[in-house]
Amino acid sequence: MTIEERIKNTVDNNRVVLFMKGTPQFPQCGFSSRAVQILEACGTEFEAVNVLSDMEVREGIKKYSNWPTIPQVYIDGEFVGGSDILLSMYQNGDLQNMLNQ
Amino acid sequence: MPTPDEVKCWIEAGLDGSSAEVVGDGRHFEAVVICSEFAGKIMLEQHRMVYSGLGDKMEFIHALSLRTYTPEQWANGA
């Protein structure tokens, strides 16, 4: 299975996926930590993928979404954005609407 | 490590007609980017435009927070 297929498999089989540095319990980067807090504030379950423990995913995810940074959030298989966009969607309620659909 | 001014130049060089204000500590940067090309685009696309303009220079930037506006949005005190 190529790295693209592995990533596609993950985002297609989990409603909400967060590719992050570290884990929800032990985030290794401020932006990843903020993304975790936002998703937890929405009360949504999410699949967390620690890109620090899998270099192939760490580089593959950037090509997959054409987005150069981590964290990256996927909802219903679609790339939603990084930490900035997630925060602004949370602040204007778009994120909650998307999750409650 | 790049300086805020260098990051400003990279952003403006990579995105025609854009103007950027950048602050940062050498690893984490925050940039406000104004460009008429952002008109009609969702935030995700606007940010992608900035990132693709930066290209491989992103490897020198640990973290870049972006706020993107069209000239009109900025004039209206977004």
N, CA and C atoms of all chains as a GROMACS GRO file, in nm:
protein
  537
    1MET      N    1   0.086  -0.119   0.000
    1MET     CA    2   0.000   0.000   0.000
    1MET      C    3   0.090   0.124   0.000
    2THR      N    4   0.062   0.218  -0.094
    2THR     CA    5   0.145   0.339  -0.097
    2THR      C    6   0.104   0.430   0.020
    3ILE      N    7   0.187   0.531   0.043
    3ILE     CA    8   0.157   0.623   0.153
    3ILE      C    9   0.026   0.697   0.125
    4GLU      N   10   0.001   0.730  -0.003
    4GLU     CA   11  -0.125   0.800  -0.035
    4GLU      C   12  -0.244   0.711   0.002
    5GLU      N   13  -0.233   0.580  -0.032
    5GLU     CA   14  -0.344   0.489  -0.002
    5GLU      C   15  -0.364   0.476   0.148
    6ARG      N   16  -0.251   0.473   0.220
    6ARG     CA   17  -0.261   0.460   0.368
    6ARG      C   18  -0.334   0.582   0.425
    7ILE      N   19  -0.296   0.701   0.376
    7ILE     CA   20  -0.359   0.824   0.425
    7ILE      C   21  -0.507   0.827   0.386
    8LYS      N   22  -0.532   0.794   0.259
    8LYS     CA   23  -0.673   0.796   0.212
    8LYS      C   24  -0.758   0.700   0.296
    9ASN      N   25  -0.700   0.583   0.323
    9ASN     CA   26  -0.769   0.484   0.405
    9ASN      C   27  -0.806   0.543   0.542
   10THR      N   28  -0.711   0.614   0.601
   10THR     CA   29  -0.734   0.671   0.735
   10THR      C   30  -0.843   0.778   0.729
   11VAL      N   31  -0.834   0.868   0.632
   11VAL     CA   32  -0.930   0.979   0.632
   11VAL      C   33  -1.067   0.935   0.582
   12ASP      N   34  -1.071   0.825   0.505
   12ASP     CA   35  -1.202   0.777   0.458
   12ASP      C   36  -1.273   0.694   0.565
   13ASN      N   37  -1.194   0.635   0.657
   13ASN     CA   38  -1.255   0.545   0.754
   13ASN      C   39  -1.276   0.607   0.893
   14ASN      N   40  -1.243   0.733   0.905
   14ASN     CA   41  -1.264   0.803   1.032
   14ASN      C   42  -1.324   0.938   1.001
   15ARG      N   43  -1.437   0.969   1.066
   15ARG     CA   44  -1.507   1.092   1.030
   15ARG      C   45  -1.416   1.214   1.049
   16VAL      N   46  -1.348   1.219   1.165
   16VAL     CA   47  -1.260   1.334   1.194
   16VAL      C   48  -1.119   1.279   1.219
   17VAL      N   49  -1.020   1.331   1.146
   17VAL     CA   50  -0.882   1.285   1.164
   17VAL      C   51  -0.792   1.407   1.186
   18LEU      N   52  -0.706   1.397   1.287
   18LEU     CA   53  -0.609   1.504   1.314
   18LEU      C   54  -0.469   1.447   1.299
   19PHE      N   55  -0.398   1.496   1.198
   19PHE     CA   56  -0.257   1.460   1.184
   19PHE      C   57  -0.181   1.564   1.266
   20MET      N   58  -0.107   1.519   1.367
   20MET     CA   59  -0.047   1.613   1.462
   20MET      C   60   0.093   1.569   1.500
   21LYS      N   61   0.163   1.660   1.568
   21LYS     CA   62   0.293   1.625   1.626
   21LYS      C   63   0.269   1.586   1.770
   22GLY      N   64   0.293   1.458   1.800
   22GLY     CA   65   0.269   1.409   1.935
   22GLY      C   66   0.133   1.342   1.943
   23THR      N   67   0.080   1.332   2.065
   23THR     CA   68  -0.051   1.267   2.085
   23THR      C   69  -0.141   1.367   2.159
   24PRO      N   70  -0.273   1.342   2.160
   24PRO     CA   71  -0.362   1.433   2.235
   24PRO      C   72  -0.318   1.449   2.380
   25GLN      N   73  -0.271   1.340   2.439
   25GLN     CA   74  -0.227   1.350   2.580
   25GLN      C   75  -0.094   1.427   2.587
   26PHE      N   76  -0.005   1.404   2.488
   26PHE     CA   77   0.128   1.469   2.493
   26PHE      C   78   0.159   1.535   2.360
   27PRO      N   79   0.090   1.648   2.330
   27PRO     CA   80   0.121   1.718   2.205
   27PRO      C   81   0.264   1.773   2.210
   28GLN      N   82   0.332   1.766   2.098
   28GLN     CA   83   0.474   1.809   2.094
   28GLN      C   84   0.490   1.946   2.029
   29CYS      N   85   0.375   2.015   2.005
   29CYS     CA   86   0.388   2.144   1.935
   29CYS      C   87   0.265   2.225   1.971
   30GLY      N   88   0.284   2.355   1.989
   30GLY     CA   89   0.175   2.442   2.033
   30GLY      C   90   0.055   2.440   1.940
   31PHE      N   91   0.084   2.438   1.811
   31PHE     CA   92  -0.027   2.442   1.715
   31PHE      C   93  -0.104   2.310   1.720
   32SER      N   94  -0.032   2.198   1.732
   32SER     CA   95  -0.102   2.070   1.743
   32SER      C   96  -0.185   2.066   1.871
   33SER      N   97  -0.128   2.118   1.977
   33SER     CA   98  -0.200   2.119   2.105
   33SER      C   99  -0.329   2.201   2.093
   34ARG      N  100  -0.319   2.315   2.024
   34ARG     CA  101  -0.439   2.398   2.008
   34ARG      C  102  -0.545   2.326   1.927
   35ALA      N  103  -0.501   2.253   1.824
   35ALA     CA  104  -0.598   2.179   1.741
   35ALA      C  105  -0.671   2.074   1.826
   36VAL      N  106  -0.596   2.006   1.914
   36VAL     CA  107  -0.658   1.906   2.001
   36VAL      C  108  -0.763   1.972   2.091
   37GLN      N  109  -0.725   2.085   2.151
   37GLN     CA  110  -0.817   2.153   2.243
   37GLN      C  111  -0.944   2.195   2.170
   38ILE      N  112  -0.931   2.243   2.047
   38ILE     CA  113  -1.048   2.289   1.971
   38ILE      C  114  -1.142   2.171   1.943
   39LEU      N  115  -1.085   2.059   1.897
   39LEU     CA  116  -1.170   1.943   1.867
   39LEU      C  117  -1.235   1.890   1.995
   40GLU      N  118  -1.159   1.893   2.105
   40GLU     CA  119  -1.218   1.846   2.232
   40GLU      C  120  -1.327   1.942   2.280
   41ALA      N  121  -1.308   2.070   2.255
   41ALA     CA  122  -1.410   2.169   2.295
   41ALA      C  123  -1.540   2.146   2.216
   42CYS      N  124  -1.527   2.094   2.094
   42CYS     CA  125  -1.646   2.064   2.014
   42CYS      C  126  -1.710   1.933   2.059
   43GLY      N  127  -1.638   1.859   2.145
   43GLY     CA  128  -1.694   1.733   2.195
   43GLY      C  129  -1.699   1.624   2.089
   44THR      N  130  -1.614   1.640   1.986
   44THR     CA  131  -1.618   1.540   1.880
   44THR      C  132  -1.510   1.433   1.903
   45GLU      N  133  -1.542   1.312   1.862
   45GLU     CA  134  -1.438   1.209   1.865
   45GLU      C  135  -1.350   1.230   1.743
   46PHE      N  136  -1.223   1.199   1.756
   46PHE     CA  137  -1.136   1.213   1.638
   46PHE      C  138  -1.021   1.112   1.647
   47GLU      N  139  -0.975   1.073   1.530
   47GLU     CA  140  -0.861   0.983   1.518
   47GLU      C  141  -0.735   1.070   1.512
   48ALA      N  142  -0.642   1.052   1.607
   48ALA     CA  143  -0.519   1.132   1.607
   48ALA      C  144  -0.406   1.048   1.547
   49VAL      N  145  -0.332   1.107   1.455
   49VAL     CA  146  -0.218   1.037   1.394
   49VAL      C  147  -0.093   1.116   1.430
   50ASN      N  148   0.002   1.052   1.500
   50ASN     CA  149   0.126   1.117   1.542
   50ASN      C  150   0.227   1.110   1.429
   51VAL      N  151   0.246   1.221   1.357
   51VAL     CA  152   0.336   1.217   1.242
   51VAL      C  153   0.482   1.206   1.285
   52LEU      N  154   0.509   1.232   1.413
   52LEU     CA  155   0.648   1.221   1.458
   52LEU      C  156   0.692   1.075   1.470
   53SER      N  157   0.592   0.986   1.478
   53SER     CA  158   0.631   0.844   1.491
   53SER      C  159   0.626   0.774   1.355
   54ASP      N  160   0.602   0.850   1.249
   54ASP     CA  161   0.595   0.787   1.116
   54ASP      C  162   0.638   0.889   1.011
   55MET      N  163   0.767   0.891   0.979
   55MET     CA  164   0.821   0.994   0.888
   55MET      C  165   0.754   0.990   0.751
   56GLU      N  166   0.713   0.868   0.711
   56GLU     CA  167   0.650   0.856   0.579
   56GLU      C  168   0.519   0.935   0.576
   57VAL      N  169   0.443   0.926   0.686
   57VAL     CA  170   0.317   1.001   0.692
   57VAL      C  171   0.348   1.150   0.702
   58ARG      N  172   0.452   1.184   0.779
   58ARG     CA  173   0.484   1.325   0.801
   58ARG      C  174   0.508   1.398   0.668
   59GLU      N  175   0.577   1.333   0.575
   59GLU     CA  176   0.600   1.399   0.446
   59GLU      C  177   0.485   1.373   0.350
   60GLY      N  178   0.431   1.251   0.357
   60GLY     CA  179   0.324   1.214   0.263
   60GLY      C  180   0.200   1.300   0.279
   61ILE      N  181   0.171   1.338   0.404
   61ILE     CA  182   0.048   1.414   0.429
   61ILE      C  183   0.056   1.553   0.366
   62LYS      N  184   0.176   1.607   0.361
   62LYS     CA  185   0.192   1.742   0.303
   62LYS      C  186   0.164   1.738   0.153
   63LYS      N  187   0.208   1.629   0.090
   63LYS     CA  188   0.180   1.618  -0.055
   63LYS      C  189   0.032   1.589  -0.077
   64TYR      N  190  -0.022   1.504   0.010
   64TYR     CA  191  -0.161   1.460  -0.007
   64TYR      C  192  -0.256   1.579  -0.007
   65SER      N  193  -0.228   1.675   0.082
   65SER     CA  194  -0.322   1.789   0.097
   65SER      C  195  -0.270   1.914   0.029
   66ASN      N  196  -0.146   1.905  -0.025
   66ASN     CA  197  -0.082   2.026  -0.079
   66ASN      C  198  -0.083   2.137   0.025
   67TRP      N  199  -0.039   2.098   0.147
   67TRP     CA  200  -0.036   2.193   0.259
   67TRP      C  201   0.091   2.163   0.337
   68PRO      N  202   0.178   2.262   0.356
   68PRO     CA  203   0.314   2.233   0.403
   68PRO      C  204   0.332   2.216   0.553
   69THR      N  205   0.225   2.234   0.632
   69THR     CA  206   0.250   2.230   0.776
   69THR      C  207   0.161   2.128   0.846
   70ILE      N  208   0.202   2.100   0.970
   70ILE     CA  209   0.126   2.012   1.060
   70ILE      C  210   0.085   2.100   1.176
   71PRO      N  211  -0.034   2.092   1.235
   71PRO     CA  212  -0.134   1.986   1.220
   71PRO      C  213  -0.222   2.005   1.096
   72GLN      N  214  -0.289   1.895   1.061
   72GLN     CA  215  -0.386   1.900   0.952
   72GLN      C  216  -0.513   1.827   0.996
   73VAL      N  217  -0.627   1.889   0.970
   73VAL     CA  218  -0.755   1.831   1.011
   73VAL      C  219  -0.835   1.789   0.888
   74TYR      N  220  -0.893   1.667   0.896
   74TYR     CA  221  -0.978   1.615   0.789
   74TYR      C  222  -1.114   1.581   0.848
   75ILE      N  223  -1.221   1.623   0.778
   75ILE     CA  224  -1.356   1.587   0.819
   75ILE      C  225  -1.427   1.525   0.699
   76ASP      N  226  -1.484   1.406   0.720
   76ASP     CA  227  -1.550   1.332   0.611
   76ASP      C  228  -1.457   1.318   0.491
   77GLY      N  229  -1.332   1.291   0.519
   77GLY     CA  230  -1.235   1.264   0.411
   77GLY      C  231  -1.182   1.388   0.343
   78GLU      N  232  -1.232   1.506   0.384
   78GLU     CA  233  -1.189   1.629   0.317
   78GLU      C  234  -1.090   1.706   0.404
   79PHE      N  235  -0.984   1.763   0.343
   79PHE     CA  236  -0.891   1.845   0.419
   79PHE      C  237  -0.959   1.977   0.455
   80VAL      N  238  -0.961   2.010   0.584
   80VAL     CA  239  -1.030   2.132   0.631
   80VAL      C  240  -0.932   2.245   0.650
   81GLY      N  241  -0.816   2.216   0.707
   81GLY     CA  242  -0.716   2.322   0.724
   81GLY      C  243  -0.620   2.291   0.836
   82GLY      N  244  -0.535   2.391   0.862
   82GLY     CA  245  -0.439   2.377   0.971
   82GLY      C  246  -0.495   2.445   1.095
   83SER      N  247  -0.405   2.475   1.184
   83SER     CA  248  -0.446   2.527   1.315
   83SER      C  249  -0.517   2.663   1.303
   84ASP      N  250  -0.469   2.750   1.216
   84ASP     CA  251  -0.530   2.883   1.200
   84ASP      C  252  -0.675   2.872   1.156
   85ILE      N  253  -0.693   2.792   1.049
   85ILE     CA  254  -0.828   2.782   0.990
   85ILE      C  255  -0.922   2.713   1.086
   86LEU      N  256  -0.869   2.611   1.156
   86LEU     CA  257  -0.954   2.541   1.254
   86LEU      C  258  -1.000   2.638   1.362
   87LEU      N  259  -0.909   2.722   1.408
   87LEU     CA  260  -0.944   2.818   1.512
   87LEU      C  261  -1.049   2.916   1.462
   88SER      N  262  -1.031   2.968   1.340
   88SER     CA  263  -1.127   3.069   1.293
   88SER      C  264  -1.262   3.004   1.264
   89MET      N  265  -1.262   2.878   1.217
   89MET     CA  266  -1.390   2.806   1.196
   89MET      C  267  -1.459   2.781   1.330
   90TYR      N  268  -1.379   2.754   1.434
   90TYR     CA  269  -1.437   2.730   1.567
   90TYR      C  270  -1.497   2.860   1.620
   91GLN      N  271  -1.424   2.971   1.598
   91GLN     CA  272  -1.470   3.100   1.651
   91GLN      C  273  -1.598   3.148   1.581
   92ASN      N  274  -1.612   3.116   1.449
   92ASN     CA  275  -1.733   3.164   1.382
   92ASN      C  276  -1.841   3.055   1.373
   93GLY      N  277  -1.815   2.939   1.437
   93GLY     CA  278  -1.920   2.838   1.447
   93GLY      C  279  -1.927   2.744   1.329
   94ASP      N  280  -1.849   2.771   1.221
   94ASP     CA  281  -1.854   2.684   1.103
   94ASP      C  282  -1.813   2.541   1.138
   95LEU      N  283  -1.715   2.529   1.228
   95LEU     CA  284  -1.665   2.395   1.262
   95LEU      C  285  -1.775   2.314   1.330
   96GLN      N  286  -1.840   2.377   1.427
   96GLN     CA  287  -1.948   2.305   1.498
   96GLN      C  288  -2.059   2.264   1.400
   97ASN      N  289  -2.094   2.355   1.305
   97ASN     CA  290  -2.199   2.321   1.208
   97ASN      C  291  -2.159   2.200   1.125
   98MET      N  292  -2.030   2.203   1.082
   98MET     CA  293  -1.980   2.095   0.996
   98MET      C  294  -1.987   1.961   1.071
   99LEU      N  295  -1.952   1.966   1.199
   99LEU     CA  296  -1.946   1.842   1.278
   99LEU      C  297  -2.085   1.791   1.312
  100ASN      N  298  -2.181   1.884   1.320
  100ASN     CA  299  -2.316   1.842   1.361
  100ASN      C  300  -2.401   1.796   1.243
  101GLN      N  301  -2.342   1.807   1.121
  101GLN     CA  302  -2.424   1.764   1.005
  101GLN      C  303  -2.450   1.615   1.008
  102MET      N  304   1.838   3.104   1.049
  102MET     CA  305   1.694   3.128   1.071
  102MET      C  306   1.655   3.259   1.004
  103PRO      N  307   1.540   3.257   0.935
  103PRO     CA  308   1.501   3.377   0.861
  103PRO      C  309   1.453   3.488   0.956
  104THR      N  310   1.465   3.610   0.909
  104THR     CA  311   1.412   3.725   0.986
  104THR      C  312   1.271   3.755   0.934
  105PRO      N  313   1.192   3.829   1.012
  105PRO     CA  314   1.059   3.867   0.963
  105PRO      C  315   1.064   3.937   0.828
  106ASP      N  316   1.166   4.021   0.807
  106ASP     CA  317   1.176   4.093   0.678
  106ASP      C  318   1.198   3.996   0.563
  107GLU      N  319   1.281   3.894   0.588
  107GLU     CA  320   1.305   3.795   0.482
  107GLU      C  321   1.175   3.722   0.448
  108VAL      N  322   1.102   3.684   0.552
  108VAL     CA  323   0.975   3.612   0.529
  108VAL      C  324   0.879   3.704   0.452
  109LYS      N  325   0.876   3.832   0.489
  109LYS     CA  326   0.792   3.930   0.418
  109LYS      C  327   0.828   3.931   0.269
  110CYS      N  328   0.957   3.935   0.240
  110CYS     CA  329   1.001   3.939   0.098
  110CYS      C  330   0.962   3.811   0.027
  111TRP      N  331   0.982   3.697   0.096
  111TRP     CA  332   0.946   3.568   0.033
  111TRP      C  333   0.798   3.564  -0.001
  112ILE      N  334   0.715   3.609   0.092
  112ILE     CA  335   0.569   3.603   0.069
  112ILE      C  336   0.534   3.692  -0.050
  113GLU      N  337   0.585   3.815  -0.048
  113GLU     CA  338   0.548   3.912  -0.154
  113GLU      C  339   0.605   3.869  -0.289
  114ALA      N  340   0.723   3.806  -0.287
  114ALA     CA  341   0.781   3.759  -0.414
  114ALA      C  342   0.701   3.642  -0.469
  115GLY      N  343   0.648   3.561  -0.378
  115GLY     CA  344   0.578   3.440  -0.422
  115GLY      C  345   0.434   3.462  -0.460
  116LEU      N  346   0.377   3.581  -0.425
  116LEU     CA  347   0.236   3.605  -0.452
  116LEU      C  348   0.223   3.744  -0.512
  117ASP      N  349   0.206   3.748  -0.644
  117ASP     CA  350   0.205   3.877  -0.714
  117ASP      C  351   0.103   3.973  -0.656
  118GLY      N  352   0.143   4.096  -0.637
  118GLY     CA  353   0.049   4.199  -0.595
  118GLY      C  354   0.011   4.192  -0.449
  119SER      N  355   0.087   4.110  -0.373
  119SER     CA  356   0.052   4.097  -0.230
  119SER      C  357   0.141   4.189  -0.148
  120SER      N  358   0.087   4.229  -0.030
  120SER     CA  359   0.175   4.300   0.064
  120SER      C  360   0.159   4.230   0.198
  121ALA      N  361   0.270   4.213   0.268
  121ALA     CA  362   0.268   4.134   0.392
  121ALA      C  363   0.331   4.212   0.506
  122GLU      N  364   0.274   4.191   0.626
  122GLU     CA  365   0.338   4.240   0.748
  122GLU      C  366   0.371   4.116   0.830
  123VAL      N  367   0.495   4.104   0.872
  123VAL     CA  368   0.537   3.980   0.938
  123VAL      C  369   0.607   4.011   1.070
  124VAL      N  370   0.570   3.935   1.173
  124VAL     CA  371   0.643   3.939   1.299
  124VAL      C  372   0.682   3.797   1.334
  125GLY      N  373   0.786   3.784   1.413
  125GLY     CA  374   0.823   3.647   1.449
  125GLY      C  375   0.956   3.642   1.520
  126ASP      N  376   0.985   3.523   1.572
  126ASP     CA  377   1.106   3.508   1.655
  126ASP      C  378   1.214   3.426   1.584
  127GLY      N  379   1.195   3.406   1.454
  127GLY     CA  380   1.293   3.325   1.382
  127GLY      C  381   1.244   3.184   1.358
  128ARG      N  382   1.153   3.134   1.444
  128ARG     CA  383   1.096   3.000   1.423
  128ARG      C  384   0.946   3.012   1.400
  129HIS      N  385   0.880   3.088   1.488
  129HIS     CA  386   0.736   3.104   1.472
  129HIS      C  387   0.710   3.242   1.416
  130PHE      N  388   0.631   3.248   1.306
  130PHE     CA  389   0.602   3.376   1.244
  130PHE      C  390   0.452   3.395   1.232
  131GLU      N  391   0.410   3.523   1.239
  131GLU     CA  392   0.270   3.558   1.213
  131GLU      C  393   0.272   3.658   1.099
  132ALA      N  394   0.188   3.634   0.999
  132ALA     CA  395   0.187   3.725   0.884
  132ALA      C  396   0.044   3.767   0.851
  133VAL      N  397   0.030   3.897   0.824
  133VAL     CA  398  -0.095   3.947   0.768
  133VAL      C  399  -0.066   3.971   0.620
  134VAL      N  400  -0.143   3.910   0.533
  134VAL     CA  401  -0.116   3.920   0.389
  134VAL      C  402  -0.240   3.980   0.320
  135ILE      N  403  -0.216   4.084   0.243
  135ILE     CA  404  -0.325   4.152   0.171
  135ILE      C  405  -0.300   4.135   0.022
  136CYS      N  406  -0.402   4.088  -0.047
  136CYS     CA  407  -0.385   4.064  -0.190
  136CYS      C  408  -0.522   4.064  -0.258
  137SER      N  409  -0.531   4.131  -0.371
  137SER     CA  410  -0.661   4.138  -0.440
  137SER      C  411  -0.700   4.002  -0.497
  138GLU      N  412  -0.597   3.916  -0.520
  138GLU     CA  413  -0.627   3.782  -0.574
  138GLU      C  414  -0.707   3.696  -0.476
  139PHE      N  415  -0.714   3.738  -0.350
  139PHE     CA  416  -0.788   3.657  -0.252
  139PHE      C  417  -0.939   3.667  -0.270
  140ALA      N  418  -0.980   3.770  -0.346
  140ALA     CA  419  -1.124   3.797  -0.360
  140ALA      C  420  -1.198   3.672  -0.406
  141GLY      N  421  -1.310   3.642  -0.339
  141GLY     CA  422  -1.395   3.531  -0.382
  141GLY      C  423  -1.342   3.394  -0.345
  142LYS      N  424  -1.231   3.389  -0.271
  142LYS     CA  425  -1.174   3.257  -0.236
  142LYS      C  426  -1.195   3.230  -0.086
  143ILE      N  427  -1.216   3.103  -0.053
  143ILE     CA  428  -1.230   3.067   0.089
  143ILE      C  429  -1.093   3.074   0.153
  144MET      N  430  -1.092   3.084   0.287
  144MET     CA  431  -0.968   3.104   0.360
  144MET      C  432  -0.865   2.995   0.327
  145LEU      N  433  -0.912   2.871   0.316
  145LEU     CA  434  -0.819   2.761   0.289
  145LEU      C  435  -0.743   2.788   0.158
  146GLU      N  436  -0.813   2.836   0.057
  146GLU     CA  437  -0.748   2.863  -0.072
  146GLU      C  438  -0.653   2.981  -0.061
  147GLN      N  439  -0.696   3.082   0.015
  147GLN     CA  440  -0.610   3.200   0.031
  147GLN      C  441  -0.477   3.159   0.096
  148HIS      N  442  -0.488   3.078   0.202
  148HIS     CA  443  -0.365   3.036   0.271
  148HIS      C  444  -0.280   2.950   0.178
  149ARG      N  445  -0.346   2.864   0.100
  149ARG     CA  446  -0.270   2.778   0.006
  149ARG      C  447  -0.194   2.862  -0.094
  150MET      N  448  -0.254   2.974  -0.136
  150MET     CA  449  -0.185   3.061  -0.232
  150MET      C  450  -0.055   3.114  -0.171
  151VAL      N  451  -0.063   3.152  -0.044
  151VAL     CA  452   0.057   3.205   0.023
  151VAL      C  453   0.162   3.094   0.036
  152TYR      N  454   0.117   2.976   0.080
  152TYR     CA  455   0.211   2.865   0.100
  152TYR      C  456   0.274   2.822  -0.032
  153SER      N  457   0.194   2.816  -0.138
  153SER     CA  458   0.255   2.770  -0.264
  153SER      C  459   0.351   2.876  -0.317
  154GLY      N  460   0.323   3.003  -0.288
  154GLY     CA  461   0.418   3.107  -0.329
  154GLY      C  462   0.550   3.094  -0.255
  155LEU      N  463   0.542   3.047  -0.128
  155LEU     CA  464   0.665   3.031  -0.049
  155LEU      C  465   0.743   2.907  -0.093
  156GLY      N  466   0.669   2.807  -0.141
  156GLY     CA  467   0.736   2.687  -0.193
  156GLY      C  468   0.830   2.625  -0.091
  157ASP      N  469   0.953   2.591  -0.135
  157ASP     CA  470   1.044   2.516  -0.048
  157ASP      C  471   1.101   2.603   0.064
  158LYS      N  472   1.073   2.732   0.059
  158LYS     CA  473   1.122   2.817   0.170
  158LYS      C  474   1.050   2.782   0.300
  159MET      N  475   0.939   2.711   0.286
  159MET     CA  476   0.866   2.673   0.407
  159MET      C  477   0.951   2.584   0.499
  160GLU      N  478   1.054   2.523   0.439
  160GLU     CA  479   1.140   2.435   0.522
  160GLU      C  480   1.218   2.517   0.626
  161PHE      N  481   1.236   2.647   0.597
  161PHE     CA  482   1.312   2.731   0.691
  161PHE      C  483   1.223   2.793   0.797
  162ILE      N  484   1.091   2.772   0.778
  162ILE     CA  485   0.994   2.834   0.869
  162ILE      C  486   0.926   2.725   0.949
  163HIS      N  487   0.949   2.722   1.081
  163HIS     CA  488   0.891   2.616   1.163
  163HIS      C  489   0.740   2.629   1.168
  164ALA      N  490   0.694   2.755   1.187
  164ALA     CA  491   0.549   2.773   1.197
  164ALA      C  492   0.514   2.910   1.144
  165LEU      N  493   0.407   2.917   1.066
  165LEU     CA  494   0.365   3.044   1.007
  165LEU      C  495   0.214   3.058   1.024
  166SER      N  496   0.174   3.152   1.108
  166SER     CA  497   0.031   3.178   1.123
  166SER      C  498  -0.008   3.285   1.022
  167LEU      N  499  -0.117   3.262   0.952
  167LEU     CA  500  -0.156   3.354   0.845
  167LEU      C  501  -0.292   3.417   0.873
  168ARG      N  502  -0.301   3.546   0.841
  168ARG     CA  503  -0.432   3.611   0.833
  168ARG      C  504  -0.436   3.680   0.697
  169THR      N  505  -0.537   3.646   0.618
  169THR     CA  506  -0.540   3.692   0.479
  169THR      C  507  -0.662   3.782   0.456
  170TYR      N  508  -0.641   3.888   0.381
  170TYR     CA  509  -0.748   3.986   0.354
  170TYR      C  510  -0.738   4.036   0.211
  171THR      N  511  -0.853   4.073   0.154
  171THR     CA  512  -0.847   4.150   0.029
  171THR      C  513  -0.824   4.296   0.070
  172PRO      N  514  -0.779   4.381  -0.021
  172PRO     CA  515  -0.759   4.523   0.011
  172PRO      C  516  -0.885   4.587   0.069
  173GLU      N  517  -1.002   4.547   0.017
  173GLU     CA  518  -1.129   4.605   0.066
  173GLU      C  519  -1.151   4.563   0.212
  174GLN      N  520  -1.132   4.434   0.240
  174GLN     CA  521  -1.152   4.386   0.377
  174GLN      C  522  -1.059   4.461   0.472
  175TRP      N  523  -0.935   4.476   0.427
  175TRP     CA  524  -0.837   4.542   0.514
  175TRP      C  525  -0.876   4.689   0.535
  176ALA      N  526  -0.924   4.755   0.428
  176ALA     CA  527  -0.963   4.897   0.439
  176ALA      C  528  -1.082   4.913   0.533
  177ASN      N  529  -1.169   4.812   0.534
  177ASN     CA  530  -1.285   4.820   0.623
  177ASN      C  531  -1.251   4.780   0.765
  178GLY      N  532  -1.118   4.768   0.793
  178GLY     CA  533  -1.077   4.737   0.929
  178GLY      C  534  -1.117   4.597   0.969
  179ALA      N  535  -1.076   4.500   0.884
  179ALA     CA  536  -1.110   4.358   0.915
  179ALA      C  537  -1.046   4.320   1.048
   0.00000   0.00000   0.00000
